[in-house]
Amino acid sequence: MEDGNTDIQPPIDKEPLLDQSSPKHKHFHDSEDFLAAFSSYWLESADTIIYAIVGTSFLLGALCALIYSFWDFAVEMTTALAKHDITGIAPVIIQFVSDLLLVLIIMEVLGTVLHYLKAHATSLRPFLFIGIVSATRSILSIGARLSIDGNKVEPAEFTRAMIELGVSAAVVLALGVTIKLLGKQIEDNASGT
């Protein structure tokens, strides 16, 4: 202090503060939360196993539904052609398309399971597609029933069918708009970051 330097040094603590990133602190933190870490690991593993079992079940269900669709289509077409019933072919084809749409619905749900297994995150978009395919399937089955029955449909049943068609069409429209809006939101978020 002879040369006029007045720097004052802070006193050194005898015990240093715990650094959050120091290995000693991590070891202490891990040993304190061992039960939480172990439970989290076990639950995540069980979650993955359950999703894998559900995904495998969806795959087997889709495969069985696809095989049944082709088998039922072949049997019904053979029966209709054996009876020389040309009018019986249309409902068989419409039922076949409806069965294939069911397989698509199952595969779309399987896609959400696969996405979760890869990214451990769920997405709303596949469920919107499932809703659209389901509503389309409903529209096809109602339209087929009305076209096949033709003049035999009673007025009350016709009114109910028209209401169902309107609701299904509104569902398709609403879900389509939602998908479009979600797409714009995802694009906006991607360009904003």
N, C-alpha and C positions, 0 to 999 in steps of 0.2 A: 504494500500500500504506500510505499515511499514515493512512487512515481505518479500518484494521484489517481490510480485506477480504483474505481469504486464498485467494481462488479461484485455482486453478492451472489453466492451460489446457494441454491436451496439445500436444506439439510437432506441427507440421504437416509431414506427409511431403512430400518434394519430388516424389514420383511417386504420384499417386492410385491406389488399388486399382482393378482392372478391374471395372466394373459388368457383371453378367451380362446385363443388359437394354440396355446401351448399344449404339448402332449400330456403334461401332468394334469391340466384342467380337463382335457378330453377323457383321460382315463378315469378321473374322478366323476365326470358327468356320466360316462358310460356305466360305471359301476353303480351309480345312484339310480339310473333309469334302466337297469338290466331287465327288469320284468316288463317294462313298457316296450323296450326294443325287441325282446324275445316274443312278446305277444303280437306285436306288429308284424314281425317276420313270419310267424306261424299263421296269422290270419291272412296275410297276403299270399302265402303259399297255398292255403286252403282255398282262397278265392280263385286263384289260378286253376287249381285242380277242378273245382266245381264248374268253372267256365269251360274248361276242356271237356268235361263229361257232357255238359249241356250242348256244346258245339258238336261233339261226336253224335249225340242223340239226334240233333237237328239234321245232320248229314245223313244218318241212317233213315230218318223219317222222310226226308226229301227223296232219297233213292227208292224207298218203298212206294211212296206216292207216285213217283215217275213210272216205275214198273207197273203199278196197278193201273195208271192212266192208259198206258199202251195196251195192257191186257184187256181192260174193260172196253177200250175203243175197238180192238180187234174182234172181241166177242159180239159186241152190239152191232158192228158193221156187218159181220158175217150173218147174224140173225136177220138184220134188216134186208140184206141182199138175198138171203135164202127165201124170205117171204115175198120178195119182189115188191117191197114197200119202199118206194122212193121217198115218200114223205117222212119216213122214219130215219132217214140219213141226217137231215138237218139237226134234229135234237142230239144225235150222237156226236156230231162234229162240235156243236156248241158245248156239250158236256166235256168233251176232250179238251177244248180250249180252256174251259173253266178249271179243269183239273191241272192243266199246265200252269195256269196263273197261281193256283194254290202252291205248286212246287216253287214258283218264283218267290212267293211270299215267304216260304220256309227258308229259301236260300238267302233272301235279303236279311232275315233275322240271323241266320248263320254268319252273314257278313258283319253284322254288328258285334257278334261274339268274337269273331276273328280280329276285328279292329280293336276290341278291348284287350284281347290277349297280346297284341303287338304293341299298342300304345298305352295301355292301362288308362284309357279315357273313352268316354261314350260320346256319341254324336246324335244330334236330333234328326239330321237329314235322312238316314235310312228308315227311320220310323215314319217319316212323312211319305217316302216312296211306298212303304208298306200300306199306308192308308190309301194312297192313290190306287195301287193295284187291287186292294180289297174292294174299294168302291167301284172300280171298273169291272171287277168280277161280278159284283152285285148287279150292275147295269146290264151286263151280258146275260146273266141268268134270268132277270126279269124280262128283258127283251125277247129272249128265246121262248120263255113261257107264254108270253103274249102272242108271239108270231105263230107258235105251234097250236095253241088253243083257238086262236082266231075268233070266230063268232060265238064260241061257247062261253066266253068270259062274261060273268054277270056284272052289272054296272057298279056295284059296291066293290067287287074285287078289282075291277078296272081302275076305279078311283084310288084304291089303296096302292095299286101297282104304280100309278102315275105319281103319287106322293113319294113312294120309295125311289122312283127314278129321279124325281126332282131333288130329293135329299142327297142321293148318291152323287148326282151331277154337281150340287153345291159343295159337297165335300171335296170332290176332285178339283173344282175351281179354287176353293179356299186353300187347300194344301199346295196347289200349284203356285198360287200367289205367295204363300209362305216360303216355299222353296226359292222363288225368285228373289224375295226380300232378303232371305238369309244369304243367298249368293252375293247380293250387293253389299250386305253388311260385312261378309268375310273379305270381299275385295277391298272395301273401304278400310278395314282393320289392317289388311296386309299392306296397302299403300301408305297408311298412316304411320307404320312402324319402320 
